[in-house]
């Protein structure tokens, strides 16, 4: 059974709950502590009584831990072969769920235009771990997660609803493409284009309010913030290290 393993230090720090992690076939968000498999024997206790007591005192003072509870420290789930086909682990969420296919390159006015078909996770070929998308010609092409996601200043994250952003309230099921011209990082050179001839440039997507309001989504927990959120979404680059912190 293939496993995607992380060092304990990475899982506790850099790639802890809410972190975006690139796997060979997709990008995922590491699940919150509630989604860690902590069955008996899946972890090792950490003997740090003074640290445990300090954290316990702080949590009780904040009302986040029952007064009768006693806190203990544990490692994350450990990869061990004693569990057979179901080793302990951490649940992750595929994010984003939009992917782009291999580029179709065509010359135009002395420069190249790269078109990449936009597809959803649910549309990918399940055989082989959803690495590919079957075109109308039955040819299967490789896919990669799209580079752009949406978030707000409160730390909520969600997929960009590209169809709604491009078409508004108009219902359209025509193929959509990520079209790139030139080699610069100018957002005007990247557009999301639909075969119905509607389009949206990244320059427009960066405009305040263009992506709509936040829904308070917390995909690493699989829910929405009960306090809600009414901030405007901002366009984020998934692979940038300075746009989102877990």
C-alpha positions as CSV (number, residue, x, y, z in Angstrom):
1,X,0.0,0.0,0.0
2,X,1.5,3.4,-1.0
3,X,1.7,5.9,1.8
4,X,2.4,9.6,1.8
5,X,4.7,10.0,4.9
6,X,5.7,13.1,6.8
7,X,8.3,13.6,9.5
8,X,6.9,14.1,12.9
9,X,8.6,17.5,13.2
10,X,7.0,18.6,9.9
11,X,3.5,17.5,10.9
12,X,3.8,19.3,14.3
13,X,5.2,22.5,12.7
14,X,5.3,23.4,9.1
15,X,2.7,21.0,7.8
16,X,0.3,20.9,10.8
17,X,-3.5,21.3,10.7
18,X,-4.6,23.5,7.9
19,X,-1.4,23.4,6.0
20,X,-1.4,23.0,2.2
21,X,0.7,20.0,1.1
22,X,1.7,19.0,-2.4
23,X,1.4,15.2,-3.0
24,X,2.4,13.5,-6.3
25,X,-1.1,13.7,-7.8
26,X,-2.9,16.4,-5.9
27,X,-2.7,19.2,-3.3
28,X,-4.3,18.6,0.1
29,X,-5.0,20.4,3.4
30,X,-3.9,18.6,6.5
31,X,-6.8,17.8,8.7
32,X,-7.4,19.3,12.2
33,X,-6.6,17.3,15.3
34,X,-10.1,15.9,15.4
35,X,-9.3,14.0,12.1
36,X,-6.0,12.4,13.4
37,X,-6.3,8.7,14.0
38,X,-5.3,8.4,17.7
39,X,-6.5,4.9,18.4
40,X,-4.7,3.0,21.1
41,X,-1.1,2.2,20.0
42,X,-1.1,4.6,17.1
43,X,1.0,7.1,19.1
44,X,3.6,7.4,21.8
45,X,3.1,9.4,25.0
46,X,5.4,12.4,25.5
47,X,6.6,12.8,29.1
48,X,6.7,16.5,29.7
49,X,4.7,16.9,32.9
50,X,5.5,20.6,33.5
51,X,4.6,21.6,29.9
52,X,1.4,19.5,30.1
53,X,0.3,21.2,33.3
54,X,1.0,24.6,31.9
55,X,-1.1,24.0,28.8
56,X,-3.8,22.4,30.9
57,X,-4.0,25.4,33.1
58,X,-4.2,27.8,30.1
59,X,-6.9,25.8,28.4
60,X,-9.0,25.6,31.6
61,X,-8.6,29.3,32.1
62,X,-9.8,29.9,28.6
63,X,-12.8,27.6,29.1
64,X,-11.6,25.2,26.4
65,X,-11.0,22.2,28.7
66,X,-13.3,20.8,31.3
67,X,-12.1,21.4,34.9
68,X,-12.2,17.6,35.6
69,X,-10.0,16.7,32.6
70,X,-6.3,15.9,32.8
71,X,-4.1,16.7,29.8
72,X,-1.6,14.4,28.3
73,X,0.8,15.0,25.4
74,X,1.2,12.5,22.5
75,X,3.0,12.2,19.2
76,X,1.1,12.4,15.9
77,X,0.0,9.0,14.5
78,X,3.0,6.8,13.7
79,X,3.4,4.8,10.6
80,X,3.6,1.2,11.7
81,X,3.1,-2.1,9.9
82,X,1.3,-3.8,12.8
83,X,-2.1,-2.5,11.5
84,X,-2.1,-4.4,8.2
85,X,-4.0,-2.6,5.5
86,X,-5.3,0.3,7.7
87,X,-2.3,2.0,9.3
88,X,-3.0,5.1,11.5
89,X,-2.7,8.4,9.8
90,X,-4.1,11.9,9.4
91,X,-7.1,12.6,7.2
92,X,-6.5,15.2,4.5
93,X,-8.8,17.1,2.2
94,X,-8.2,17.5,-1.6
95,X,-7.8,21.2,-2.1
96,X,-8.2,22.8,-4.5
97,X,-10.6,20.7,-6.4
98,X,-9.9,22.5,-9.7
99,X,-7.2,21.1,-11.9
100,X,-5.6,22.1,-15.2
101,X,-4.7,19.7,-18.0
102,X,-1.5,19.6,-20.0
103,X,-0.9,22.7,-22.0
104,X,-1.9,23.1,-25.6
105,X,0.6,25.4,-27.2
106,X,-0.1,27.5,-30.3
107,X,1.8,30.4,-31.9
108,X,0.1,33.7,-32.1
109,X,1.7,37.0,-33.4
110,X,5.2,36.0,-32.6
111,X,4.5,34.6,-29.1
112,X,3.0,31.4,-27.7
113,X,-0.4,30.9,-26.2
114,X,-0.8,28.1,-23.7
115,X,-4.3,26.8,-23.1
116,X,-5.0,24.4,-20.3
117,X,-8.4,22.8,-19.8
118,X,-10.0,23.5,-16.4
119,X,-11.6,20.4,-14.8
120,X,-12.9,19.3,-11.4
121,X,-11.6,16.6,-9.1
122,X,-14.8,14.6,-9.6
123,X,-14.2,14.6,-13.4
124,X,-10.8,13.0,-13.3
125,X,-10.2,9.4,-14.3
126,X,-10.4,7.3,-11.0
127,X,-8.1,4.7,-12.4
128,X,-4.6,5.3,-11.3
129,X,-5.3,7.7,-8.5
130,X,-7.1,10.5,-10.5
131,X,-3.9,11.6,-12.2
132,X,-5.5,12.1,-15.6
133,X,-8.5,13.5,-17.4
134,X,-10.2,11.9,-20.4
135,X,-10.8,14.3,-23.2
136,X,-13.8,14.1,-25.6
137,X,-11.4,12.3,-28.0
138,X,-10.9,9.6,-25.3
139,X,-7.2,10.7,-25.0
140,X,-6.1,10.9,-21.4
141,X,-3.9,13.8,-20.3
142,X,-2.1,14.5,-17.1
143,X,-3.4,17.2,-14.7
144,X,-2.0,19.4,-11.9
145,X,-3.9,21.4,-9.3
146,X,-4.7,25.0,-10.3
147,X,-2.4,27.6,-8.8
148,X,-5.1,29.9,-7.5
149,X,-7.4,29.7,-4.5
150,X,-9.5,32.1,-2.4
151,X,-9.2,33.2,1.2
152,X,-10.0,36.0,3.6
153,X,-8.2,37.9,6.3
154,X,-9.7,35.6,9.0
155,X,-7.9,32.6,7.6
156,X,-10.9,30.9,5.9
157,X,-10.1,29.1,2.6
158,X,-12.3,28.0,-0.3
159,X,-12.1,27.0,-3.9
160,X,-12.9,29.7,-6.4
161,X,-16.2,29.1,-8.2
162,X,-14.7,29.8,-11.6
163,X,-18.0,29.3,-13.4
164,X,-19.8,31.8,-11.2
165,X,-17.0,34.3,-11.3
166,X,-16.8,34.2,-15.1
167,X,-20.5,33.9,-15.9
168,X,-22.3,35.5,-13.0
169,X,-25.8,34.1,-12.7
170,X,-25.8,32.7,-16.2
171,X,-25.7,28.9,-16.3
172,X,-23.1,27.6,-18.7
173,X,-21.5,24.1,-19.1
174,X,-19.1,24.8,-21.9
175,X,-15.4,23.9,-21.4
176,X,-13.3,26.5,-19.6
177,X,-9.6,27.1,-20.1
178,X,-6.7,28.8,-18.3
179,X,-5.0,30.8,-21.1
180,X,-1.5,32.2,-20.7
181,X,0.2,34.5,-23.1
182,X,3.8,35.7,-22.8
183,X,6.3,34.8,-20.2
184,X,6.0,37.6,-17.7
185,X,4.1,37.5,-14.4
186,X,1.7,40.2,-15.5
187,X,-1.8,39.1,-14.3
188,X,-3.2,40.6,-17.6
189,X,-1.4,37.8,-19.4
190,X,-3.4,35.1,-17.7
191,X,-7.2,34.6,-18.3
192,X,-9.9,32.1,-17.6
193,X,-11.8,31.7,-20.8
194,X,-15.0,29.9,-21.6
195,X,-15.9,28.5,-25.0
196,X,-19.0,30.6,-24.8
197,X,-16.6,33.6,-25.2
198,X,-16.8,35.0,-21.7
199,X,-13.5,35.5,-19.9
200,X,-11.9,36.8,-16.8
201,X,-8.3,38.0,-16.4
202,X,-6.3,37.6,-13.2
203,X,-6.0,41.4,-13.1
204,X,-9.8,41.5,-12.7
205,X,-9.8,38.6,-10.2
206,X,-7.5,40.7,-7.9
207,X,-10.1,43.5,-7.8
208,X,-11.8,43.9,-4.4
209,X,-15.2,42.0,-4.3
210,X,-14.7,40.3,-7.7
211,X,-14.6,36.8,-6.2
212,X,-17.6,37.4,-3.9
213,X,-17.9,37.2,-0.1
214,X,-16.4,34.5,2.1
215,X,-18.6,31.6,3.3
216,X,-16.4,30.9,6.3
217,X,-15.2,27.6,5.0
218,X,-12.7,25.6,6.9
219,X,-11.9,22.6,4.6
220,X,-9.2,21.2,7.0
221,X,-12.0,20.7,9.5
222,X,-14.7,19.8,6.9
223,X,-17.1,22.5,8.1
224,X,-17.9,26.3,8.1
225,X,-17.1,28.7,10.8
226,X,-20.2,28.9,13.1
227,X,-19.5,32.6,13.6
228,X,-19.9,33.1,9.8
229,X,-17.9,35.6,7.7
230,X,-18.9,38.5,5.4
231,X,-15.4,39.6,4.3
232,X,-14.6,39.7,0.6
233,X,-12.5,36.9,-0.7
234,X,-9.0,37.6,-2.0
235,X,-7.2,35.8,-4.8
236,X,-4.2,33.7,-3.4
237,X,-1.5,31.8,-5.1
238,X,-1.5,28.3,-3.7
239,X,2.2,27.8,-3.9
240,X,3.3,31.1,-2.5
241,X,4.6,30.9,1.1
242,X,3.5,34.4,2.1
243,X,-0.2,34.3,1.3
244,X,-1.5,31.7,3.8
245,X,-0.3,30.2,7.0
246,X,-1.8,27.0,8.6
